[in-house]
């Protein structure tokens, strides 16, 4: 158990819909990262927050957005869903910023868009 | 950007050492080598990282060649639970140096 929690574990929804994925980081961790893992693209970095502020963006679509709240939990919002958005979405946290800080990954949310 | 080359798959007998190679011939002088692994559909797990010197922790050892163009992750006594995809990461992107995962090596530990 990494200490990072993600809800829900599974989500099935239809194309065009909007969903929210939630992540609670490890106690004391200020950075939260979101990753998408699909069969054809592998593990892709989406976005990072540090202490409530957006710090880095990766391959995140404009239909996706995220935020980190004052209690440090984070939400990833996916809208106008397409079949290709079906994937595992992982959240990770670390105490600081940058790759030298070990990232602890949550168990992931499996999103299926039908 | 430094990139890595890893074999797509490897087998290892249970109880033996697993040696996972990684080539990173374009690595820059200040770029670290990071290793993570992902057991089937679970979140990736940090293993170890290093810059120049060899590193060891409770999970593994990391051997980096003197010219830093390649490295080897060593799991000294592989168990069935070590079956996973192992990612060697050198390339980081963005202002915060975010990890960029490649395809990794699928290590299968067999009884």
Backbone of each chain as ProteinMPNN parsed JSONL, in Angstrom:
{"seq_chain_A": "XXXXXXXXXXXXXXXXXXXXXXXXXXXXXXXXXXXXXXXXXXXXXXXXXXXXXXXXXXXXXXXXXXXXXXXXXXXXXXXXXXXXXXXXXXXXXXXXXXXXXXXXXXXXXXXXXX", "coords_chain_A": {"N_chain_A": [[0.837, -1.187, 0.0], [0.716, 2.069, -1.055], [-0.083, 4.361, 0.163], [-1.355, 6.281, -1.219], [-4.529, 7.121, -2.297], [-7.154, 6.368, -4.556], [-10.208, 7.15, -6.097], [-13.087, 6.577, -8.182], [-12.493, 2.972, -8.242], [-13.178, 1.661, -10.54], [-14.783, 2.783, -13.507], [-17.442, 3.165, -15.613], [-18.669, 4.61, -18.453], [-20.495, 6.594, -20.856], [-19.825, 7.711, -24.239], [-19.217, 11.188, -24.689], [-19.888, 11.96, -22.159], [-19.094, 13.278, -18.841], [-16.623, 12.886, -16.332], [-15.287, 12.599, -12.998], [-12.274, 12.05, -11.437], [-10.755, 11.084, -8.421], [-8.13, 11.823, -6.123], [-6.204, 11.132, -3.289], [-3.356, 12.222, -1.768], [-0.342, 10.841, -0.221], [0.077, 11.314, 3.276], [1.505, 14.36, 4.052], [2.721, 14.722, 1.614], [3.243, 17.048, -0.967], [3.19, 17.321, -3.681], [1.277, 16.339, -6.503], [0.68, 14.109, -9.092], [-0.678, 13.283, -12.266], [-1.277, 10.529, -14.372], [-1.833, 8.845, -17.466], [-2.584, 5.651, -18.662], [-2.702, 3.791, -21.413], [-3.256, 1.024, -23.666], [-2.002, 1.368, -26.127], [-0.463, 3.661, -25.878], [1.081, 3.572, -23.62], [2.503, 4.64, -20.465], [1.645, 7.807, -19.744], [2.52, 11.056, -18.814], [0.396, 13.473, -17.431], [-0.294, 15.874, -15.866], [0.908, 18.046, -13.251], [0.678, 19.066, -9.867], [1.625, 21.26, -7.251], [1.347, 21.86, -3.981], [-1.167, 23.034, -4.362], [-0.865, 24.523, -6.653], [-0.655, 24.557, -10.191], [2.054, 23.012, -11.782], [3.333, 21.713, -13.878], [2.693, 20.61, -17.198], [1.823, 17.888, -19.198], [1.055, 15.604, -21.687], [-1.721, 16.442, -21.82], [-5.083, 16.583, -22.708], [-7.207, 19.207, -23.993], [-9.787, 18.819, -23.218], [-9.554, 17.751, -20.769], [-9.116, 18.486, -17.335], [-7.67, 19.58, -14.249], [-7.318, 19.904, -10.682], [-5.888, 20.928, -7.566], [-6.743, 20.813, -4.263], [-7.079, 22.841, -1.222], [-6.76, 21.009, 0.898], [-5.027, 19.293, -0.208], [-5.869, 17.131, -1.708], [-6.634, 15.883, -4.979], [-8.332, 16.366, -8.065], [-9.216, 14.983, -11.192], [-10.695, 15.975, -14.051], [-12.573, 14.789, -16.688], [-13.924, 15.438, -19.754], [-16.476, 15.422, -22.361], [-16.191, 12.782, -23.278], [-14.417, 10.303, -25.138], [-14.121, 7.229, -26.999], [-11.452, 6.57, -27.091], [-10.449, 7.535, -24.752], [-10.579, 5.643, -22.87], [-8.856, 4.035, -20.38], [-6.285, 3.367, -17.92], [-6.016, 5.441, -15.169], [-3.656, 6.974, -13.303], [-2.723, 8.325, -10.195], [-0.102, 9.988, -8.566], [2.031, 10.788, -5.802], [4.394, 12.963, -4.225], [6.861, 14.136, -1.874], [8.223, 16.415, -2.529], [9.142, 18.452, -5.365], [10.044, 17.408, -8.654], [12.085, 14.845, -10.239], [13.846, 13.593, -8.488], [12.605, 13.163, -6.166], [10.976, 10.506, -4.804], [8.22, 9.041, -6.372], [5.054, 8.085, -5.331], [2.696, 5.846, -6.273], [-0.833, 5.59, -6.776], [-3.482, 3.081, -6.764], [-4.88, 3.342, -9.089], [-7.491, 4.309, -11.426], [-9.726, 2.658, -13.383], [-10.973, 3.525, -16.369], [-13.657, 3.082, -18.494], [-14.959, 3.796, -21.548], [-17.894, 3.686, -23.298]], "CA_chain_A": [[0.0, 0.0, 0.0], [1.584, 3.244, -1.209], [-0.6, 5.484, 0.931], [-2.111, 7.129, -2.132], [-5.822, 6.513, -2.586], [-7.848, 6.867, -5.738], [-11.58, 6.694, -6.258], [-13.422, 5.179, -7.925], [-11.57, 1.999, -8.825], [-13.654, 1.408, -11.899], [-15.796, 3.724, -13.957], [-17.919, 2.884, -16.966], [-19.531, 5.698, -18.86], [-20.742, 6.646, -22.299], [-19.169, 8.807, -24.963], [-19.815, 12.496, -24.51], [-20.122, 12.24, -20.751], [-18.022, 13.896, -18.046], [-16.364, 12.169, -15.096], [-14.276, 13.173, -12.097], [-11.457, 11.08, -10.717], [-10.259, 11.72, -7.201], [-6.87, 11.296, -5.606], [-5.718, 11.648, -2.008], [-1.931, 11.897, -1.689], [0.191, 10.411, 1.061], [0.159, 12.366, 4.262], [2.744, 15.129, 4.004], [3.179, 14.959, 0.237], [2.688, 18.271, -1.519], [3.06, 17.187, -5.144], [0.393, 15.32, -7.058], [0.863, 13.896, -10.533], [-1.652, 12.428, -12.939], [-0.784, 9.792, -15.531], [-2.778, 8.022, -18.202], [-1.949, 4.479, -19.256], [-3.514, 3.028, -22.35], [-2.507, -0.083, -24.259], [-1.161, 1.77, -27.256], [0.39, 4.82, -25.574], [1.916, 3.402, -22.444], [2.262, 5.509, -19.319], [1.851, 9.185, -20.173], [2.355, 12.096, -17.799], [-0.628, 14.447, -17.803], [-0.216, 17.161, -15.205], [1.435, 18.015, -11.893], [0.383, 20.157, -8.961], [2.433, 21.334, -6.035], [0.752, 22.714, -2.944], [-2.317, 23.753, -4.89], [-0.597, 25.251, -7.892], [-0.219, 23.772, -11.338], [3.476, 23.233, -11.997], [3.804, 21.165, -15.152], [1.695, 19.95, -18.038], [2.344, 16.962, -20.191], [0.171, 15.341, -22.813], [-3.097, 16.513, -21.348], [-5.989, 17.151, -23.698], [-7.952, 20.381, -23.533], [-11.029, 18.323, -22.602], [-9.222, 17.309, -19.421], [-8.63, 19.521, -16.429], [-7.404, 19.064, -12.91], [-7.031, 20.894, -9.651], [-5.489, 20.427, -6.26], [-7.476, 21.585, -3.278], [-6.285, 23.217, -0.035], [-6.386, 19.848, 1.725], [-4.041, 18.639, -1.076], [-6.383, 16.112, -2.605], [-6.691, 16.374, -6.352], [-9.356, 15.797, -8.937], [-8.991, 15.051, -12.637], [-11.979, 16.032, -14.731], [-12.51, 14.401, -18.093], [-15.216, 15.783, -20.342], [-16.708, 15.046, -23.763], [-15.394, 11.56, -23.356], [-14.345, 9.55, -26.376], [-13.724, 5.838, -26.787], [-10.008, 6.541, -26.9], [-10.084, 7.953, -23.39], [-10.57, 4.457, -22.024], [-7.48, 3.835, -19.928], [-6.024, 3.424, -16.484], [-5.538, 6.755, -14.755], [-2.931, 6.879, -12.044], [-2.285, 9.499, -9.465], [1.083, 9.753, -7.76], [2.388, 11.933, -4.974], [5.748, 13.007, -3.686], [6.955, 15.18, -0.862], [8.704, 17.626, -3.168], [9.004, 18.515, -6.815], [11.167, 16.928, -9.44], [12.208, 13.392, -10.3], [14.657, 13.03, -7.41], [11.686, 12.777, -5.104], [10.28, 9.267, -5.14], [6.794, 9.172, -6.572], [4.25, 6.975, -4.829], [1.53, 5.745, -7.147], [-2.042, 4.974, -6.292], [-3.879, 1.849, -7.464], [-5.434, 3.67, -10.396], [-8.912, 4.24, -11.774], [-9.901, 2.131, -14.739], [-12.092, 4.174, -17.052], [-14.112, 2.466, -19.732], [-15.929, 4.625, -22.253], [-18.604, 2.825, -24.265]], "C_chain_A": [[0.88, 1.248, 0.0], [1.156, 4.404, -0.333], [-1.369, 6.469, 0.077], [-3.426, 6.416, -2.453], [-6.462, 7.175, -3.795], [-9.259, 6.284, -5.763], [-12.173, 7.291, -7.517], [-12.361, 4.243, -8.505], [-11.911, 1.728, -10.275], [-14.747, 2.417, -12.233], [-16.164, 3.352, -15.383], [-18.902, 3.98, -17.326], [-19.642, 5.725, -20.378], [-19.991, 7.806, -22.936], [-19.946, 10.1, -24.764], [-20.026, 12.899, -23.063], [-18.901, 12.887, -20.089], [-17.876, 13.094, -16.755], [-15.299, 12.903, -14.292], [-13.581, 12.049, -11.354], [-10.821, 11.789, -9.53], [-9.013, 11.023, -6.696], [-6.568, 11.947, -4.269], [-4.257, 11.254, -1.868], [-1.556, 11.329, -0.331], [0.243, 11.595, 1.997], [1.519, 13.055, 4.175], [3.258, 15.409, 2.605], [2.471, 16.181, -0.336], [2.47, 18.199, -3.036], [2.103, 16.064, -5.498], [0.589, 15.287, -8.565], [-0.275, 13.024, -11.048], [-1.018, 11.82, -14.184], [-1.944, 9.031, -16.167], [-2.015, 6.839, -18.796], [-2.943, 3.738, -20.136], [-2.628, 1.992, -23.027], [-1.552, 0.4, -25.335], [-0.192, 2.902, -26.926], [1.285, 4.62, -24.373], [1.558, 4.417, -21.365], [2.64, 6.946, -19.694], [1.59, 10.152, -19.013], [1.331, 13.111, -18.285], [-0.368, 15.811, -17.195], [0.296, 16.978, -13.781], [0.998, 19.253, -11.132], [1.316, 20.087, -7.766], [1.784, 22.33, -5.109], [-0.349, 23.61, -3.521], [-2.105, 24.459, -6.205], [-0.174, 24.284, -9.003], [1.24, 24.061, -11.633], [3.981, 22.704, -13.326], [2.651, 20.492, -15.875], [2.392, 19.042, -19.022], [1.355, 16.823, -21.325], [-1.292, 15.354, -22.397], [-3.965, 17.217, -22.385], [-6.731, 18.347, -23.12], [-9.263, 19.98, -22.875], [-10.804, 17.856, -21.156], [-8.773, 18.506, -18.591], [-8.424, 18.91, -15.059], [-7.262, 20.222, -11.948], [-6.59, 20.179, -8.385], [-6.079, 21.367, -5.22], [-6.607, 21.909, -2.064], [-5.923, 22.037, 0.865], [-5.459, 18.909, 0.959], [-4.597, 17.479, -1.905], [-6.554, 16.727, -3.985], [-7.815, 15.669, -7.107], [-8.966, 15.997, -10.394], [-10.357, 14.958, -13.304], [-11.799, 15.735, -16.206], [-13.879, 14.646, -18.706], [-15.266, 15.39, -21.813], [-15.965, 13.757, -24.101], [-15.533, 10.855, -24.697], [-13.89, 8.131, -26.054], [-12.241, 5.737, -26.456], [-9.538, 7.001, -25.537], [-10.112, 6.78, -22.421], [-9.134, 4.124, -21.669], [-7.471, 3.672, -18.417], [-5.485, 4.812, -16.171], [-4.92, 6.614, -13.367], [-2.655, 8.265, -11.478], [-1.039, 9.09, -8.677], [1.333, 10.975, -6.899], [3.837, 11.834, -4.536], [5.848, 14.192, -2.737], [7.408, 16.501, -1.473], [8.462, 17.581, -4.651], [10.234, 17.942, -7.48], [11.377, 15.439, -9.281], [13.057, 12.786, -9.186], [13.817, 12.663, -6.198], [10.881, 11.571, -5.561], [8.794, 9.527, -5.271], [6.11, 7.896, -6.096], [2.945, 6.969, -5.625], [0.348, 5.096, -6.432], [-2.404, 3.748, -7.123], [-4.527, 2.089, -8.813], [-6.947, 3.601, -10.446], [-8.998, 3.732, -13.204], [-11.163, 2.728, -15.333], [-12.396, 3.44, -18.346], [-15.191, 3.349, -20.333], [-16.568, 3.77, -23.343], [-19.441, 3.649, -25.239]], "O_chain_A": [[1.677, 1.466, 0.913], [1.933, 5.331, -0.105], [-1.975, 7.402, 0.604], [-3.428, 5.245, -2.833], [-6.326, 8.378, -4.018], [-9.473, 5.103, -5.49], [-11.808, 8.404, -7.896], [-11.439, 4.692, -9.186], [-11.03, 1.585, -11.123], [-15.52, 2.841, -11.374], [-15.299, 3.241, -16.252], [-19.852, 4.243, -16.59], [-18.967, 4.975, -21.083], [-19.58, 8.751, -22.263], [-21.175, 10.099, -24.683], [-20.314, 14.061, -22.777], [-17.837, 13.021, -20.692], [-18.867, 12.674, -16.157], [-14.526, 13.704, -14.818], [-14.221, 11.208, -10.723], [-10.404, 12.944, -9.625], [-8.858, 9.809, -6.82], [-6.664, 13.166, -4.127], [-3.944, 10.064, -1.85], [-2.363, 11.336, 0.598], [0.429, 12.735, 1.572], [2.559, 12.398, 4.22], [4.141, 16.248, 2.427], [1.255, 16.329, -0.207], [1.656, 18.937, -3.591], [2.11, 14.995, -4.889], [0.654, 16.328, -9.218], [-0.766, 12.139, -10.347], [-0.322, 12.494, -14.944], [-2.897, 8.633, -15.497], [-0.935, 7.007, -19.363], [-3.901, 3.138, -19.649], [-1.401, 2.075, -22.967], [-0.429, -0.092, -25.447], [0.803, 3.083, -27.628], [2.174, 5.437, -24.132], [0.462, 4.977, -21.354], [3.809, 7.252, -19.93], [0.57, 10.067, -18.329], [1.395, 13.56, -19.43], [-0.237, 16.799, -17.917], [0.145, 15.914, -13.181], [0.954, 20.352, -11.684], [1.734, 19.013, -7.333], [1.686, 23.516, -5.427], [-0.437, 24.795, -3.197], [-3.059, 24.945, -6.812], [0.564, 23.326, -8.771], [1.633, 25.223, -11.727], [4.973, 23.211, -13.848], [1.765, 19.893, -15.266], [3.419, 19.392, -19.602], [0.871, 17.82, -21.862], [-2.012, 14.378, -22.605], [-3.629, 18.297, -22.872], [-6.863, 18.479, -21.904], [-9.796, 20.728, -22.056], [-11.758, 17.6, -20.421], [-8.128, 19.422, -19.1], [-8.953, 17.84, -14.759], [-7.106, 21.373, -12.353], [-6.878, 19.001, -8.169], [-5.919, 22.584, -5.309], [-5.533, 21.332, -1.891], [-4.886, 22.064, 1.526], [-5.143, 17.826, 1.451], [-3.874, 16.903, -2.718], [-6.61, 17.948, -4.131], [-8.181, 14.532, -6.809], [-8.452, 17.048, -10.776], [-11.079, 13.975, -13.134], [-10.977, 16.351, -16.884], [-14.881, 14.117, -18.225], [-14.248, 15.071, -22.426], [-15.219, 13.676, -25.077], [-16.605, 10.817, -25.3], [-13.346, 7.865, -24.982], [-11.833, 4.914, -25.636], [-8.36, 6.872, -25.204], [-9.706, 6.92, -21.267], [-8.293, 3.951, -22.55], [-8.489, 3.815, -17.739], [-4.582, 5.295, -16.855], [-5.568, 6.198, -12.407], [-2.394, 9.225, -12.203], [-0.95, 7.966, -8.182], [0.894, 12.076, -7.232], [4.419, 10.75, -4.487], [5.041, 15.121, -2.783], [7.029, 17.574, -1.002], [7.673, 16.773, -5.141], [11.333, 17.988, -6.928], [10.912, 14.835, -8.315], [12.993, 11.577, -8.961], [14.27, 11.937, -5.312], [10.192, 11.618, -6.58], [8.179, 10.149, -4.405], [6.531, 6.784, -6.417], [2.201, 7.949, -5.645], [0.504, 4.192, -5.61], [-1.704, 3.416, -8.08], [-4.706, 1.156, -9.595], [-7.592, 2.938, -9.635], [-8.412, 4.31, -14.119], [-12.272, 2.473, -14.865], [-11.517, 3.208, -19.176], [-16.213, 3.617, -19.701], [-15.881, 3.207, -24.196], [-20.1, 3.088, -26.115]]}, "seq_chain_B": "XXXXXXXXXXXXXXXXXXXXXXXXXXXXXXXXXXXXXXXXXXXXXXXXXXXXXXXXXXXXXXXXXXXXXXXXXXXXXXXXXXXXXXXXXXXXXXXXXXXXXXXXXXXXXXX", "coords_chain_B": {"N_chain_B": [[17.145, 15.362, -25.543], [17.694, 12.737, -23.32], [17.358, 9.341, -24.131], [16.204, 5.986, -23.538], [17.095, 2.553, -24.058], [15.741, -0.567, -23.788], [15.606, -4.118, -23.418], [12.703, -5.764, -24.697], [11.663, -7.952, -23.286], [12.469, -10.332, -20.709], [13.574, -13.346, -19.157], [13.868, -14.974, -15.992], [15.164, -17.229, -13.627], [13.617, -18.289, -10.644], [14.998, -17.247, -7.566], [17.451, -16.759, -8.645], [19.783, -14.17, -9.687], [18.474, -11.302, -11.219], [19.313, -9.495, -13.986], [18.909, -6.523, -15.377], [19.321, -4.767, -18.269], [20.066, -1.429, -19.485], [20.355, 0.928, -21.962], [21.622, 4.138, -22.402], [22.813, 6.107, -24.164], [22.923, 8.79, -24.86], [22.883, 10.299, -22.603], [23.057, 13.116, -20.44], [25.507, 14.95, -18.5], [24.415, 15.704, -16.035], [22.149, 14.242, -15.695], [20.073, 11.931, -14.086], [19.652, 8.381, -13.562], [16.752, 6.556, -13.357], [14.814, 3.987, -11.883], [11.79, 2.313, -12.118], [9.122, 0.059, -11.389], [6.363, -1.902, -12.592], [3.942, -3.856, -11.501], [1.595, -6.082, -12.793], [-0.907, -4.059, -13.962], [-0.974, -2.572, -11.624], [-0.16, 0.418, -9.797], [2.87, 2.063, -10.762], [6.04, 1.458, -9.123], [8.591, 2.89, -7.281], [12.053, 2.071, -7.56], [14.929, 2.574, -7.488], [17.517, 5.061, -7.854], [20.226, 6.74, -9.565], [23.307, 8.569, -10.152], [26.164, 8.667, -10.808], [27.707, 6.934, -9.273], [27.581, 3.514, -8.159], [24.597, 2.209, -6.777], [22.794, 0.942, -4.0], [19.968, -0.514, -2.516], [17.359, -1.766, -0.355], [15.877, -3.126, -2.157], [17.196, -3.421, -4.649], [20.164, -3.281, -6.738], [21.992, -0.791, -8.466], [23.958, -0.515, -11.192], [26.095, 1.589, -12.789], [27.758, 2.326, -15.742], [31.12, 3.521, -16.228], [31.321, 5.467, -18.225], [28.768, 6.251, -18.262], [26.913, 5.526, -20.148], [25.36, 3.336, -20.097], [23.448, 1.165, -17.948], [22.753, -1.198, -15.313], [20.203, -2.862, -13.704], [19.998, -4.736, -10.829], [18.393, -7.398, -9.42], [18.894, -9.17, -6.691], [18.027, -11.731, -5.737], [15.725, -13.063, -7.333], [12.194, -13.271, -7.053], [8.954, -14.791, -7.557], [7.204, -12.736, -7.234], [8.514, -10.613, -8.25], [7.998, -10.457, -10.89], [7.253, -8.312, -13.436], [6.891, -5.174, -15.237], [9.722, -3.396, -15.943], [10.939, -0.189, -15.762], [13.361, 1.848, -17.095], [14.431, 5.036, -16.668], [15.566, 7.97, -18.008], [15.109, 10.22, -19.366], [13.654, 13.239, -18.702], [11.075, 15.635, -18.537], [9.861, 18.981, -19.16], [9.59, 21.872, -16.954], [9.742, 21.009, -14.375], [10.977, 18.636, -14.502], [9.64, 16.116, -15.15], [8.953, 12.618, -14.993], [9.466, 10.551, -17.779], [8.112, 7.856, -19.113], [9.166, 4.94, -20.817], [8.819, 1.998, -22.834], [9.769, -0.109, -21.339], [11.013, -3.181, -19.742], [9.69, -6.372, -19.779], [9.864, -8.454, -17.218], [9.92, -11.803, -16.521], [9.693, -13.966, -13.953], [10.453, -17.221, -13.361], [9.431, -20.343, -11.914]], "CA_chain_B": [[16.611, 14.561, -24.446], [18.257, 11.399, -23.248], [16.384, 8.268, -24.25], [16.71, 4.695, -23.086], [16.785, 1.352, -24.813], [15.666, -1.735, -22.939], [15.021, -5.272, -24.113], [11.278, -5.819, -24.396], [11.321, -8.983, -22.32], [13.537, -11.18, -20.178], [13.176, -14.371, -18.206], [14.815, -15.221, -14.924], [14.749, -18.323, -12.75], [13.391, -17.893, -9.261], [16.166, -17.414, -6.712], [18.651, -16.258, -9.318], [19.848, -12.726, -9.872], [17.946, -10.759, -12.471], [20.123, -8.356, -14.43], [18.146, -5.827, -16.412], [20.173, -3.74, -18.87], [19.466, -0.224, -20.045], [21.295, 1.79, -22.68], [21.256, 5.565, -22.43], [24.07, 6.627, -24.705], [22.888, 10.255, -25.015], [22.648, 10.912, -21.289], [23.868, 14.281, -20.126], [26.279, 14.794, -17.278], [23.647, 15.937, -14.806], [20.907, 13.464, -15.727], [20.053, 10.734, -13.278], [18.974, 7.184, -14.065], [15.725, 6.135, -12.411], [14.139, 2.72, -12.191], [10.499, 2.026, -11.527], [8.539, -1.155, -11.934], [4.912, -1.954, -12.548], [3.358, -5.189, -11.453], [0.417, -6.079, -13.649], [-2.012, -3.116, -13.781], [-0.877, -1.788, -10.398], [0.599, 1.642, -9.984], [4.318, 1.864, -10.731], [6.711, 1.51, -7.825], [9.982, 3.33, -7.345], [13.035, 1.09, -7.116], [16.235, 3.12, -7.167], [18.044, 5.991, -8.846], [21.637, 7.031, -9.382], [23.92, 9.526, -11.072], [27.446, 8.151, -11.302], [28.167, 5.807, -8.47], [26.658, 2.408, -7.984], [23.71, 2.407, -5.659], [22.128, -0.27, -3.511], [19.001, -0.375, -1.423], [16.818, -3.052, 0.064], [15.219, -3.782, -3.274], [18.011, -3.71, -5.831], [21.409, -2.547, -6.953], [22.089, -0.12, -9.759], [25.341, -0.402, -11.644], [26.197, 2.533, -13.906], [29.098, 2.249, -16.31], [31.931, 4.71, -15.982], [30.975, 6.488, -19.21], [27.361, 6.515, -17.983], [26.084, 5.272, -21.317], [24.47, 2.215, -19.84], [23.338, 0.77, -16.55], [22.119, -2.491, -15.075], [19.487, -3.033, -12.455], [20.176, -6.109, -10.363], [17.577, -7.934, -8.334], [19.849, -10.22, -6.322], [17.392, -13.044, -5.602], [14.398, -12.801, -7.883], [11.072, -14.114, -6.656], [7.83, -14.713, -8.495], [6.571, -11.426, -7.065], [9.271, -9.604, -9.003], [7.502, -10.421, -12.266], [6.735, -6.958, -13.624], [7.557, -4.373, -16.259], [10.729, -2.54, -15.322], [11.188, 1.003, -16.56], [14.581, 2.629, -16.905], [14.05, 6.38, -17.083], [16.575, 9.017, -17.953], [14.515, 11.414, -19.94], [12.657, 13.96, -17.936], [10.611, 16.741, -19.363], [9.211, 20.088, -18.488], [10.366, 22.676, -16.008], [9.872, 20.286, -13.107], [11.66, 17.365, -14.729], [8.739, 15.009, -14.921], [9.389, 11.335, -15.522], [8.907, 10.124, -19.062], [8.225, 6.406, -19.151], [9.207, 4.265, -22.107], [8.077, 0.73, -22.874], [10.257, -0.964, -20.277], [11.324, -4.602, -19.945], [8.812, -7.282, -19.048], [10.631, -9.515, -16.577], [9.134, -12.94, -16.057], [10.44, -14.844, -13.068], [9.834, -18.541, -13.496], [9.831, -21.27, -10.844]], "C_chain_B": [[17.215, 13.158, -24.483], [17.136, 10.385, -23.339], [17.034, 6.97, -23.82], [16.3, 3.596, -24.042], [16.85, 0.172, -23.876], [15.156, -2.913, -23.761], [13.551, -5.371, -23.758], [10.914, -6.853, -23.354], [12.557, -9.763, -21.906], [12.915, -12.213, -19.262], [14.267, -14.534, -17.167], [14.275, -16.357, -14.067], [14.612, -17.8, -11.323], [14.621, -18.203, -8.412], [17.472, -16.94, -7.332], [18.624, -14.74, -9.373], [19.256, -12.351, -11.23], [18.745, -9.508, -12.802], [19.423, -7.692, -15.612], [18.987, -4.68, -16.976], [19.378, -2.551, -19.393], [20.569, 0.58, -20.726], [20.768, 3.212, -22.714], [22.464, 6.34, -22.911], [24.086, 8.143, -24.848], [22.668, 10.97, -23.682], [23.586, 12.088, -21.07], [24.511, 14.112, -18.754], [25.489, 14.94, -15.989], [22.336, 15.158, -14.776], [21.055, 12.185, -14.92], [19.419, 9.577, -14.063], [18.012, 6.729, -12.976], [15.163, 4.794, -12.859], [12.849, 2.647, -11.394], [10.051, 0.687, -12.078], [7.03, -1.121, -11.762], [4.472, -3.407, -12.613], [1.97, -5.086, -12.064], [-0.706, -5.151, -13.202], [-2.018, -2.394, -12.439], [-0.155, -0.488, -10.715], [2.088, 1.351, -9.96], [4.895, 2.076, -9.337], [8.155, 1.92, -8.04], [10.907, 2.213, -6.865], [14.3, 1.786, -6.632], [16.58, 4.191, -8.191], [19.513, 6.269, -8.551], [22.146, 7.996, -10.429], [25.206, 8.952, -11.66], [27.832, 6.873, -10.568], [27.121, 4.706, -8.433], [25.843, 2.646, -6.723], [23.073, 1.082, -5.273], [21.116, 0.128, -2.452], [18.406, -1.746, -1.142], [16.162, -3.811, -1.08], [16.197, -4.253, -4.34], [19.336, -2.969, -5.766], [21.385, -1.952, -8.35], [23.553, 0.063, -10.076], [25.366, 0.487, -12.881], [27.626, 2.476, -14.435], [29.825, 3.578, -16.136], [31.595, 5.831, -16.965], [29.502, 6.882, -19.133], [26.449, 6.255, -19.168], [25.18, 4.065, -21.147], [24.45, 1.911, -18.352], [22.649, -0.581, -16.474], [21.446, -2.469, -13.721], [19.604, -4.49, -12.059], [19.225, -6.398, -9.218], [18.31, -9.183, -7.857], [19.245, -11.625, -6.225], [15.941, -12.904, -6.052], [13.369, -13.788, -7.346], [9.947, -13.941, -7.672], [7.155, -13.348, -8.421], [7.326, -10.303, -7.767], [8.88, -9.581, -10.479], [6.767, -9.103, -12.479], [7.365, -6.345, -14.867], [8.472, -3.396, -15.542], [11.081, -1.396, -16.264], [12.501, 1.661, -16.136], [14.29, 4.009, -17.463], [15.242, 7.301, -16.938], [15.952, 10.33, -18.382], [13.488, 11.987, -18.997], [12.279, 15.19, -18.742], [10.032, 17.866, -18.54], [10.094, 20.778, -17.466], [10.587, 21.961, -14.687], [10.545, 18.942, -13.292], [10.775, 16.177, -14.462], [9.197, 13.749, -15.635], [8.691, 11.03, -16.829], [9.167, 8.636, -19.2], [8.283, 5.916, -20.588], [8.408, 2.983, -22.034], [8.556, -0.273, -21.83], [10.593, -2.376, -20.722], [10.355, -5.43, -19.137], [9.667, -8.417, -18.528], [9.675, -10.594, -16.085], [10.033, -13.816, -15.21], [9.715, -16.183, -13.031], [10.325, -19.482, -12.406], [10.838, -22.311, -11.357]], "O_chain_B": [[17.243, 12.493, -25.519], [16.091, 10.54, -22.706], [18.258, 6.866, -23.746], [15.292, 3.697, -24.741], [17.876, -0.075, -23.241], [14.369, -2.734, -24.691], [13.179, -5.088, -22.619], [9.954, -6.662, -22.607], [13.545, -9.846, -22.636], [11.863, -11.983, -18.667], [15.44, -14.266, -17.428], [13.074, -16.437, -13.812], [15.403, -16.973, -10.869], [15.211, -19.278, -8.521], [18.469, -16.743, -6.637], [17.593, -14.108, -9.14], [19.511, -13.002, -12.243], [18.839, -8.582, -11.997], [19.363, -8.249, -16.709], [19.325, -3.739, -16.258], [18.19, -2.654, -19.7], [21.598, 0.872, -20.118], [19.6, 3.446, -23.023], [23.06, 7.122, -22.171], [25.162, 8.733, -24.948], [22.299, 12.144, -23.666], [24.753, 12.056, -21.461], [24.118, 13.256, -17.961], [25.854, 14.362, -14.965], [21.498, 15.4, -13.908], [22.036, 11.454, -15.058], [18.751, 9.776, -15.078], [18.402, 6.541, -11.824], [15.053, 4.511, -14.052], [12.816, 2.88, -10.186], [10.543, 0.234, -13.112], [6.495, -0.413, -10.909], [4.612, -4.082, -13.633], [1.263, -4.099, -11.859], [-1.375, -5.407, -12.201], [-2.969, -1.672, -12.138], [0.401, -0.332, -11.803], [2.531, 0.479, -9.213], [4.322, 2.772, -8.499], [8.854, 1.358, -8.884], [10.604, 1.504, -5.906], [14.701, 1.605, -5.482], [15.999, 4.224, -9.276], [19.984, 6.06, -7.433], [21.507, 8.218, -11.458], [25.315, 8.775, -12.873], [28.227, 5.877, -11.173], [25.933, 4.946, -8.648], [26.33, 3.205, -5.74], [22.844, 0.216, -6.117], [21.373, 0.987, -1.609], [18.898, -2.761, -1.636], [15.922, -5.014, -0.972], [16.054, -5.351, -4.878], [19.587, -2.157, -4.875], [20.832, -2.531, -9.285], [24.294, 0.707, -9.334], [24.739, 0.177, -13.893], [28.585, 2.566, -13.669], [29.205, 4.621, -15.924], [31.583, 7.004, -16.593], [29.053, 7.759, -19.871], [25.312, 6.727, -19.182], [24.318, 3.813, -21.989], [25.322, 2.345, -17.599], [22.044, -1.046, -17.44], [22.053, -2.1, -12.715], [19.337, -5.381, -12.865], [19.248, -5.732, -8.183], [18.335, -10.178, -8.582], [19.896, -12.602, -6.597], [15.047, -12.656, -5.242], [13.641, -14.98, -7.205], [9.992, -13.06, -8.53], [6.606, -12.86, -9.408], [6.834, -9.179, -7.865], [9.391, -8.756, -11.236], [5.786, -8.809, -11.796], [8.263, -6.93, -15.473], [8.046, -2.663, -14.65], [11.468, -1.612, -17.412], [12.706, 1.981, -14.965], [13.933, 4.132, -18.635], [15.848, 7.395, -15.87], [16.235, 11.394, -17.832], [12.569, 11.298, -18.554], [13.074, 15.709, -19.526], [9.748, 17.703, -17.353], [11.196, 20.324, -17.159], [11.526, 22.28, -13.958], [10.674, 18.181, -12.333], [11.109, 15.319, -13.644], [9.753, 13.803, -16.732], [7.484, 11.225, -16.97], [10.307, 8.209, -19.382], [7.559, 6.399, -21.458], [7.444, 2.88, -21.276], [7.819, -1.193, -21.475], [10.479, -2.727, -21.896], [10.209, -5.217, -17.933], [10.142, -9.249, -19.301], [8.743, -10.321, -15.328], [11.028, -14.349, -15.701], [8.528, -16.261, -12.713], [11.491, -19.432, -12.015], [11.282, -23.169, -10.593]]}, "name": "protein", "num_of_chains": 2, "seq": "XXXXXXXXXXXXXXXXXXXXXXXXXXXXXXXXXXXXXXXXXXXXXXXXXXXXXXXXXXXXXXXXXXXXXXXXXXXXXXXXXXXXXXXXXXXXXXXXXXXXXXXXXXXXXXXXXXXXXXXXXXXXXXXXXXXXXXXXXXXXXXXXXXXXXXXXXXXXXXXXXXXXXXXXXXXXXXXXXXXXXXXXXXXXXXXXXXXXXXXXXXXXXXXXXXXXXXXXXXXXXXXXX"}
